[in-house]
Every structure is written in C-alpha cells, then in structure tokens.
Amino acid sequence: MAHIPRAYLRLLAEYFNDDKRIEFKCMGNNGQYTESQKHYAFELIDQYGIRATARILQIPRRTLQRWCREKGVYVRRCPYWVYGWAERRRKRRQFWQRRGYY
C-alpha cells in the first residue's frame, strides 16, 4: 500500500466537509434554520459527534446542543468508532506488554 501524505488527506477531508456544508446551507431559506437542516445536523451528530459536526457545518456547538435538547435527541458521549479504536489500542498495549515493553 502506498503512503498517502497527511496534507493530501487533510485536503480531501476538507473537500468532503465543504460538500456537507454546502448541502446543509442549500436546505435553508436565508436566515432561520429549517427542520430539514436540523435533521441533517442530527444525522451528522450521530455519525461524527457534536464537536465535529459544529466544525463541519461551521455553526456554534451551543446551537446544536440547543436543537438536541429541544428535539430530545440523545447525543452519545463519543462517536461510535471511538469504542472500536479504544479496544484495538488496548489489545495492542497488552500485546507489547507481554513482550516486555511499556
């Protein structure tokens, strides 16, 4: 597998974030946020978490938190992928500890 430069990955991620931001803004009606915008934000919150969604959409985190409270949307403490990442990290540490490292 070829090594992909980190700067290229950042640029690619920003491209996708711009696409999400444009889609979010196209749902609006010049001023007030629409229900479709809020629903789209809730989908992103479920996938990426509230902080990342605020960064992606470039709207205040407090606004997203207020929407979640108003609609009764449960926000997990961290995105779903973090649990798998933490488990892999724990297993990797145990592996190296058995070999005398750490």
N, CA, C and O atoms as a GROMACS GRO file, in nm:
protein
  408
    1MET      N    1   0.084  -0.118   0.000
    1MET     CA    2   0.000   0.000   0.000
    1MET      C    3   0.089   0.124   0.000
    1MET      O    4   0.184   0.134   0.078
    2ALA      N    5   0.058   0.216  -0.085
    2ALA     CA    6   0.138   0.338  -0.096
    2ALA      C    7   0.107   0.433   0.019
    2ALA      O    8  -0.005   0.438   0.069
    3HIS      N    9   0.208   0.505   0.059
    3HIS     CA   10   0.192   0.604   0.166
    3HIS      C   11   0.126   0.729   0.108
    3HIS      O   12   0.172   0.784   0.008
    4ILE      N   13   0.020   0.774   0.173
    4ILE     CA   14  -0.051   0.895   0.129
    4ILE      C   15  -0.011   1.008   0.222
    4ILE      O   16  -0.024   0.995   0.343
    5PRO      N   17   0.038   1.119   0.167
    5PRO     CA   18   0.080   1.232   0.252
    5PRO      C   19  -0.036   1.286   0.337
    5PRO      O   20  -0.150   1.294   0.292
    6ARG      N   21  -0.002   1.320   0.459
    6ARG     CA   22  -0.102   1.370   0.553
    6ARG      C   23  -0.171   1.498   0.502
    6ARG      O   24  -0.290   1.516   0.524
    7ALA      N   25  -0.096   1.584   0.437
    7ALA     CA   26  -0.154   1.708   0.384
    7ALA      C   27  -0.261   1.676   0.280
    7ALA      O   28  -0.363   1.745   0.272
    8TYR      N   29  -0.237   1.573   0.200
    8TYR     CA   30  -0.336   1.534   0.099
    8TYR      C   31  -0.462   1.483   0.166
    8TYR      O   32  -0.573   1.515   0.121
    9LEU      N   33  -0.449   1.405   0.272
    9LEU     CA   34  -0.566   1.354   0.344
    9LEU      C   35  -0.646   1.467   0.408
    9LEU      O   36  -0.769   1.465   0.408
   10ARG      N   37  -0.574   1.566   0.461
   10ARG     CA   38  -0.643   1.682   0.519
   10ARG      C   39  -0.722   1.758   0.413
   10ARG      O   40  -0.835   1.800   0.436
   11LEU      N   41  -0.660   1.775   0.297
   11LEU     CA   42  -0.725   1.844   0.186
   11LEU      C   43  -0.848   1.768   0.141
   11LEU      O   44  -0.952   1.828   0.112
   12LEU      N   45  -0.838   1.636   0.134
   12LEU     CA   46  -0.950   1.552   0.094
   12LEU      C   47  -1.064   1.562   0.196
   12LEU      O   48  -1.180   1.573   0.158
   13ALA      N   49  -1.030   1.557   0.325
   13ALA     CA   50  -1.131   1.568   0.430
   13ALA      C   51  -1.200   1.704   0.423
   13ALA      O   52  -1.322   1.713   0.440
   14GLU      N   53  -1.125   1.809   0.400
   14GLU     CA   54  -1.183   1.943   0.389
   14GLU      C   55  -1.276   1.953   0.268
   14GLU      O   56  -1.378   2.022   0.274
   15TYR      N   57  -1.241   1.885   0.161
   15TYR     CA   58  -1.327   1.883   0.042
   15TYR      C   59  -1.462   1.821   0.077
   15TYR      O   60  -1.566   1.875   0.040
   16PHE      N   61  -1.461   1.707   0.147
   16PHE     CA   62  -1.586   1.642   0.185
   16PHE      C   63  -1.664   1.727   0.286
   16PHE      O   64  -1.787   1.732   0.280
   17ASN      N   65  -1.594   1.793   0.377
   17ASN     CA   66  -1.661   1.880   0.473
   17ASN      C   67  -1.727   1.998   0.402
   17ASN      O   68  -1.838   2.038   0.437
   18ASP      N   69  -1.660   2.053   0.302
   18ASP     CA   70  -1.719   2.162   0.224
   18ASP      C   71  -1.846   2.116   0.155
   18ASP      O   72  -1.945   2.189   0.148
   19ASP      N   73  -1.843   1.995   0.104
   19ASP     CA   74  -1.959   1.938   0.036
   19ASP      C   75  -2.077   1.925   0.132
   19ASP      O   76  -2.190   1.958   0.096
   20LYS      N   77  -2.051   1.879   0.254
   20LYS     CA   78  -2.156   1.865   0.356
   20LYS      C   79  -2.208   2.002   0.397
   20LYS      O   80  -2.329   2.020   0.415
   21ARG      N   81  -2.118   2.098   0.411
   21ARG     CA   82  -2.157   2.234   0.450
   21ARG      C   83  -2.245   2.298   0.343
   21ARG      O   84  -2.345   2.363   0.375
   22ILE      N   85  -2.209   2.279   0.216
   22ILE     CA   86  -2.288   2.336   0.106
   22ILE      C   87  -2.426   2.272   0.103
   22ILE      O   88  -2.527   2.341   0.085
   23GLU      N   89  -2.431   2.140   0.120
   23GLU     CA   90  -2.560   2.071   0.122
   23GLU      C   91  -2.648   2.124   0.236
   23GLU      O   92  -2.768   2.144   0.219
   24PHE      N   93  -2.587   2.146   0.352
   24PHE     CA   94  -2.659   2.198   0.468
   24PHE      C   95  -2.715   2.337   0.438
   24PHE      O   96  -2.831   2.366   0.468
   25LYS      N   97  -2.633   2.423   0.378
   25LYS     CA   98  -2.677   2.560   0.350
   25LYS      C   99  -2.783   2.566   0.241
   25LYS      O  100  -2.868   2.655   0.243
   26CYS      N  101  -2.778   2.474   0.147
   26CYS     CA  102  -2.877   2.472   0.038
   26CYS      C  103  -3.016   2.434   0.089
   26CYS      O  104  -3.116   2.464   0.023
   27MET      N  105  -3.024   2.368   0.204
   27MET     CA  106  -3.153   2.331   0.261
   27MET      C  107  -3.222   2.450   0.327
   27MET      O  108  -3.341   2.443   0.358
   28GLY      N  109  -3.149   2.558   0.350
   28GLY     CA  110  -3.200   2.672   0.426
   28GLY      C  111  -3.282   2.768   0.343
   28GLY      O  112  -3.297   2.752   0.222
   29ASN      N  113  -3.335   2.869   0.411
   29ASN     CA  114  -3.414   2.972   0.345
   29ASN      C  115  -3.371   3.111   0.392
   29ASN      O  116  -3.454   3.192   0.434
   30ASN      N  117  -3.240   3.138   0.386
   30ASN     CA  118  -3.185   3.270   0.415
   30ASN      C  119  -3.225   3.324   0.552
   30ASN      O  120  -3.305   3.417   0.562
   31GLY      N  121  -3.172   3.268   0.654
   31GLY     CA  122  -3.197   3.321   0.788
   31GLY      C  123  -3.220   3.210   0.888
   31GLY      O  124  -3.125   3.155   0.943
   32GLN      N  125  -3.346   3.178   0.911
   32GLN     CA  126  -3.380   3.076   1.009
   32GLN      C  127  -3.341   2.937   0.957
   32GLN      O  128  -3.347   2.909   0.838
   33TYR      N  129  -3.299   2.852   1.050
   33TYR     CA  130  -3.267   2.715   1.014
   33TYR      C  131  -3.397   2.637   0.995
   33TYR      O  132  -3.490   2.651   1.075
   34THR      N  133  -3.403   2.555   0.892
   34THR     CA  134  -3.522   2.476   0.864
   34THR      C  135  -3.515   2.342   0.936
   34THR      O  136  -3.411   2.303   0.987
   35GLU      N  137  -3.629   2.273   0.940
   35GLU     CA  138  -3.634   2.141   1.002
   35GLU      C  139  -3.546   2.042   0.926
   35GLU      O  140  -3.486   1.953   0.986
   36SER      N  141  -3.539   2.057   0.794
   36SER     CA  142  -3.454   1.965   0.717
   36SER      C  143  -3.306   1.987   0.750
   36SER      O  144  -3.229   1.892   0.753
   37GLN      N  145  -3.267   2.111   0.775
   37GLN     CA  146  -3.129   2.139   0.817
   37GLN      C  147  -3.101   2.076   0.952
   37GLN      O  148  -2.994   2.017   0.974
   38LYS      N  149  -3.195   2.088   1.044
   38LYS     CA  150  -3.177   2.032   1.177
   38LYS      C  151  -3.168   1.878   1.168
   38LYS      O  152  -3.085   1.817   1.236
   39HIS      N  153  -3.253   1.818   1.086
   39HIS     CA  154  -3.249   1.673   1.070
   39HIS      C  155  -3.113   1.629   1.012
   39HIS      O  156  -3.056   1.530   1.057
   40TYR      N  157  -3.064   1.703   0.916
   40TYR     CA  158  -2.933   1.673   0.857
   40TYR      C  159  -2.823   1.685   0.963
   40TYR      O  160  -2.732   1.602   0.969
   41ALA      N  161  -2.831   1.789   1.045
   41ALA     CA  162  -2.733   1.808   1.153
   41ALA      C  163  -2.739   1.692   1.252
   41ALA      O  164  -2.636   1.646   1.301
   42PHE      N  165  -2.860   1.643   1.284
   42PHE     CA  166  -2.875   1.530   1.376
   42PHE      C  167  -2.810   1.404   1.319
   42PHE      O  168  -2.749   1.327   1.393
   43GLU      N  169  -2.822   1.384   1.188
   43GLU     CA  170  -2.757   1.268   1.125
   43GLU      C  171  -2.605   1.278   1.138
   43GLU      O  172  -2.537   1.180   1.167
   44LEU      N  173  -2.551   1.398   1.115
   44LEU     CA  174  -2.407   1.419   1.128
   44LEU      C  175  -2.362   1.402   1.273
   44LEU      O  176  -2.256   1.345   1.299
   45ILE      N  177  -2.442   1.450   1.366
   45ILE     CA  178  -2.409   1.436   1.508
   45ILE      C  179  -2.402   1.288   1.545
   45ILE      O  180  -2.312   1.246   1.618
   46ASP      N  181  -2.497   1.210   1.494
   46ASP     CA  182  -2.497   1.067   1.523
   46ASP      C  183  -2.374   0.999   1.466
   46ASP      O  184  -2.321   0.905   1.525
   47GLN      N  185  -2.329   1.046   1.351
   47GLN     CA  186  -2.216   0.983   1.284
   47GLN      C  187  -2.081   1.032   1.337
   47GLN      O  188  -1.991   0.951   1.360
   48TYR      N  189  -2.066   1.164   1.356
   48TYR     CA  190  -1.935   1.222   1.388
   48TYR      C  191  -1.922   1.276   1.529
   48TYR      O  192  -1.810   1.295   1.578
   49GLY      N  193  -2.033   1.301   1.596
   49GLY     CA  194  -2.028   1.364   1.727
   49GLY      C  195  -2.060   1.512   1.714
   49GLY      O  196  -2.059   1.568   1.605
   50ILE      N  197  -2.088   1.574   1.826
   50ILE     CA  198  -2.137   1.712   1.824
   50ILE      C  199  -2.027   1.813   1.793
   50ILE      O  200  -2.052   1.911   1.721
   51ARG      N  201  -1.908   1.792   1.844
   51ARG     CA  202  -1.799   1.888   1.819
   51ARG      C  203  -1.756   1.886   1.674
   51ARG      O  204  -1.736   1.992   1.614
   52ALA      N  205  -1.742   1.767   1.617
   52ALA     CA  206  -1.701   1.757   1.477
   52ALA      C  207  -1.809   1.813   1.386
   52ALA      O  208  -1.777   1.878   1.286
   53THR      N  209  -1.935   1.791   1.419
   53THR     CA  210  -2.044   1.844   1.338
   53THR      C  211  -2.042   1.997   1.340
   53THR      O  212  -2.065   2.061   1.238
   54ALA      N  213  -2.016   2.055   1.456
   54ALA     CA  214  -2.006   2.201   1.465
   54ALA      C  215  -1.893   2.253   1.377
   54ALA      O  216  -1.907   2.357   1.312
   55ARG      N  217  -1.781   2.182   1.375
   55ARG     CA  218  -1.669   2.222   1.288
   55ARG      C  219  -1.705   2.207   1.141
   55ARG      O  220  -1.675   2.295   1.060
   56ILE      N  221  -1.768   2.095   1.106
   56ILE     CA  222  -1.801   2.069   0.966
   56ILE      C  223  -1.899   2.173   0.914
   56ILE      O  224  -1.878   2.229   0.806
   57LEU      N  225  -2.005   2.199   0.989
   57LEU     CA  226  -2.110   2.290   0.942
   57LEU      C  227  -2.079   2.436   0.972
   57LEU      O  228  -2.148   2.526   0.923
   58GLN      N  229  -1.977   2.460   1.050
   58GLN     CA  230  -1.936   2.595   1.091
   58GLN      C  231  -2.051   2.672   1.157
   58GLN      O  232  -2.079   2.787   1.124
   59ILE      N  233  -2.116   2.604   1.251
   59ILE     CA  234  -2.216   2.669   1.335
   59ILE      C  235  -2.179   2.640   1.480
   59ILE      O  236  -2.112   2.540   1.508
   60PRO      N  237  -2.221   2.724   1.573
   60PRO     CA  238  -2.181   2.706   1.713
   60PRO      C  239  -2.229   2.574   1.771
   60PRO      O  240  -2.339   2.527   1.743
   61ARG      N  241  -2.144   2.515   1.852
   61ARG     CA  242  -2.178   2.390   1.920
   61ARG      C  243  -2.299   2.410   2.010
   61ARG      O  244  -2.382   2.320   2.023
   62ARG      N  245  -2.308   2.526   2.070
   62ARG     CA  246  -2.422   2.555   2.159
   62ARG      C  247  -2.555   2.550   2.085
   62ARG      O  248  -2.656   2.506   2.140
   63THR      N  249  -2.554   2.594   1.959
   63THR     CA  250  -2.675   2.588   1.878
   63THR      C  251  -2.716   2.443   1.857
   63THR      O  252  -2.834   2.409   1.872
   64LEU      N  253  -2.621   2.359   1.823
   64LEU     CA  254  -2.651   2.218   1.802
   64LEU      C  255  -2.701   2.153   1.931
   64LEU      O  256  -2.794   2.073   1.929
   65GLN      N  257  -2.639   2.188   2.043
   65GLN     CA  258  -2.682   2.134   2.172
   65GLN      C  259  -2.825   2.177   2.204
   65GLN      O  260  -2.903   2.098   2.257
   66ARG      N  261  -2.858   2.301   2.173
   66ARG     CA  262  -2.994   2.351   2.198
   66ARG      C  263  -3.096   2.275   2.113
   66ARG      O  264  -3.202   2.237   2.162
   67TRP      N  265  -3.062   2.254   1.985
   67TRP     CA  266  -3.151   2.177   1.897
   67TRP      C  267  -3.174   2.037   1.951
   67TRP      O  268  -3.286   1.987   1.951
   68CYS      N  269  -3.067   1.974   1.997
   68CYS     CA  270  -3.078   1.838   2.050
   68CYS      C  271  -3.166   1.834   2.173
   68CYS      O  272  -3.248   1.743   2.189
   69ARG      N  273  -3.152   1.934   2.261
   69ARG     CA  274  -3.237   1.940   2.380
   69ARG      C  275  -3.383   1.959   2.341
   69ARG      O  276  -3.471   1.892   2.396
   70GLU      N  277  -3.409   2.049   2.245
   70GLU     CA  278  -3.547   2.079   2.204
   70GLU      C  279  -3.615   1.958   2.141
   70GLU      O  280  -3.733   1.935   2.164
   71LYS      N  281  -3.541   1.882   2.062
   71LYS     CA  282  -3.599   1.767   1.991
   71LYS      C  283  -3.584   1.636   2.067
   71LYS      O  284  -3.633   1.532   2.023
   72GLY      N  285  -3.516   1.640   2.181
   72GLY     CA  286  -3.498   1.519   2.260
   72GLY      C  287  -3.403   1.419   2.195
   72GLY      O  288  -3.419   1.298   2.212
   73VAL      N  289  -3.306   1.469   2.120
   73VAL     CA  290  -3.209   1.384   2.053
   73VAL      C  291  -3.099   1.348   2.152
   73VAL      O  292  -3.037   1.436   2.212
   74TYR      N  293  -3.076   1.218   2.168
   74TYR     CA  294  -2.971   1.172   2.258
   74TYR      C  295  -2.836   1.183   2.188
   74TYR      O  296  -2.820   1.133   2.076
   75VAL      N  297  -2.742   1.248   2.252
   75VAL     CA  298  -2.607   1.261   2.198
   75VAL      C  299  -2.514   1.173   2.280
   75VAL      O  300  -2.499   1.191   2.401
   76ARG      N  301  -2.454   1.076   2.211
   76ARG     CA  302  -2.360   0.988   2.281
   76ARG      C  303  -2.240   1.067   2.328
   76ARG      O  304  -2.207   1.172   2.274
   77ARG      N  305  -2.174   1.013   2.429
   77ARG     CA  306  -2.058   1.079   2.486
   77ARG      C  307  -1.945   1.092   2.384
   77ARG      O  308  -1.871   1.190   2.385
   78CYS      N  309  -1.932   0.992   2.296
   78CYS     CA  310  -1.833   0.997   2.188
   78CYS      C  311  -1.887   0.919   2.069
   78CYS      O  312  -1.975   0.834   2.086
   79PRO      N  313  -1.837   0.946   1.949
   79PRO     CA  314  -1.887   0.875   1.830
   79PRO      C  315  -1.864   0.724   1.840
   79PRO      O  316  -1.779   0.678   1.915
   80TYR      N  317  -1.941   0.649   1.762
   80TYR     CA  318  -1.940   0.503   1.769
   80TYR      C  319  -1.802   0.443   1.742
   80TYR      O  320  -1.766   0.342   1.801
   81TRP      N  321  -1.725   0.505   1.654
   81TRP     CA  322  -1.597   0.447   1.613
   81TRP      C  323  -1.492   0.453   1.724
   81TRP      O  324  -1.394   0.379   1.719
   82VAL      N  325  -1.512   0.539   1.822
   82VAL     CA  326  -1.413   0.553   1.928
   82VAL      C  327  -1.403   0.425   2.011
   82VAL      O  328  -1.294   0.390   2.057
   83TYR      N  329  -1.514   0.356   2.030
   83TYR     CA  330  -1.512   0.235   2.112
   83TYR      C  331  -1.426   0.126   2.047
   83TYR      O  332  -1.348   0.061   2.115
   84GLY      N  333  -1.440   0.107   1.917
   84GLY     CA  334  -1.356   0.009   1.846
   84GLY      C  335  -1.210   0.048   1.848
   84GLY      O  336  -1.122  -0.037   1.866
   85TRP      N  337  -1.182   0.177   1.830
   85TRP     CA  338  -1.045   0.228   1.832
   85TRP      C  339  -0.981   0.202   1.968
   85TRP      O  340  -0.866   0.159   1.977
   86ALA      N  341  -1.056   0.230   2.075
   86ALA     CA  342  -1.004   0.211   2.210
   86ALA      C  343  -0.976   0.062   2.237
   86ALA      O  344  -0.877   0.028   2.302
   87GLU      N  345  -1.063  -0.024   2.188
   87GLU     CA  346  -1.043  -0.168   2.206
   87GLU      C  347  -0.916  -0.216   2.134
   87GLU      O  348  -0.838  -0.292   2.190
   88ARG      N  349  -0.897  -0.170   2.011
   88ARG     CA  350  -0.776  -0.208   1.936
   88ARG      C  351  -0.651  -0.155   2.006
   88ARG      O  352  -0.550  -0.224   2.011
   89ARG      N  353  -0.659  -0.034   2.057
   89ARG     CA  354  -0.545   0.025   2.129
   89ARG      C  355  -0.512  -0.054   2.255
   89ARG      O  356  -0.395  -0.078   2.285
   90ARG      N  357  -0.615  -0.095   2.328
   90ARG     CA  358  -0.595  -0.174   2.450
   90ARG      C  359  -0.528  -0.308   2.417
   90ARG      O  360  -0.436  -0.350   2.486
   91LYS      N  361  -0.575  -0.373   2.312
   91LYS     CA  362  -0.516  -0.502   2.273
   91LYS      C  363  -0.372  -0.486   2.227
   91LYS      O  364  -0.288  -0.571   2.257
   92ARG      N  365  -0.344  -0.378   2.156
   92ARG     CA  366  -0.207  -0.353   2.110
   92ARG      C  367  -0.114  -0.331   2.229
   92ARG      O  368  -0.001  -0.380   2.228
   93ARG      N  369  -0.159  -0.258   2.330
   93ARG     CA  370  -0.078  -0.236   2.451
   93ARG      C  371  -0.052  -0.366   2.524
   93ARG      O  372   0.059  -0.391   2.571
   94GLN      N  373  -0.156  -0.450   2.535
   94GLN     CA  374  -0.138  -0.578   2.602
   94GLN      C  375  -0.038  -0.665   2.526
   94GLN      O  376   0.045  -0.732   2.586
   95PHE      N  377  -0.045  -0.663   2.395
   95PHE     CA  378   0.047  -0.738   2.312
   95PHE      C  379   0.190  -0.698   2.340
   95PHE      O  380   0.276  -0.785   2.359
   96TRP      N  381   0.218  -0.569   2.343
   96TRP     CA  382   0.355  -0.524   2.364
   96TRP      C  383   0.399  -0.539   2.510
   96TRP      O  384   0.518  -0.557   2.537
   97GLN      N  385   0.306  -0.532   2.604
   97GLN     CA  386   0.341  -0.553   2.744
   97GLN      C  387   0.386  -0.697   2.766
   97GLN      O  388   0.478  -0.721   2.844
   98ARG      N  389   0.322  -0.794   2.699
   98ARG     CA  390   0.362  -0.933   2.712
   98ARG      C  391   0.504  -0.956   2.658
   98ARG      O  392   0.569  -1.054   2.694
   99ARG      N  393   0.549  -0.866   2.572
   99ARG     CA  394   0.683  -0.879   2.516
   99ARG      C  395   0.787  -0.794   2.590
   99ARG      O  396   0.901  -0.783   2.547
  100GLY      N  397   0.746  -0.734   2.701
  100GLY     CA  398   0.839  -0.662   2.785
  100GLY      C  399   0.849  -0.513   2.761
  100GLY      O  400   0.936  -0.448   2.819
  101TYR      N  401   0.764  -0.457   2.678
  101TYR     CA  402   0.768  -0.313   2.654
  101TYR      C  403   0.665  -0.243   2.742
  101TYR      O  404   0.580  -0.307   2.803
  102TYR      N  405   0.674  -0.113   2.748
  102TYR     CA  406   0.587  -0.022   2.827
  102TYR      C  407   0.625  -0.020   2.969
  102TYR      O  408   0.563   0.051   3.049
   0.00000   0.00000   0.00000
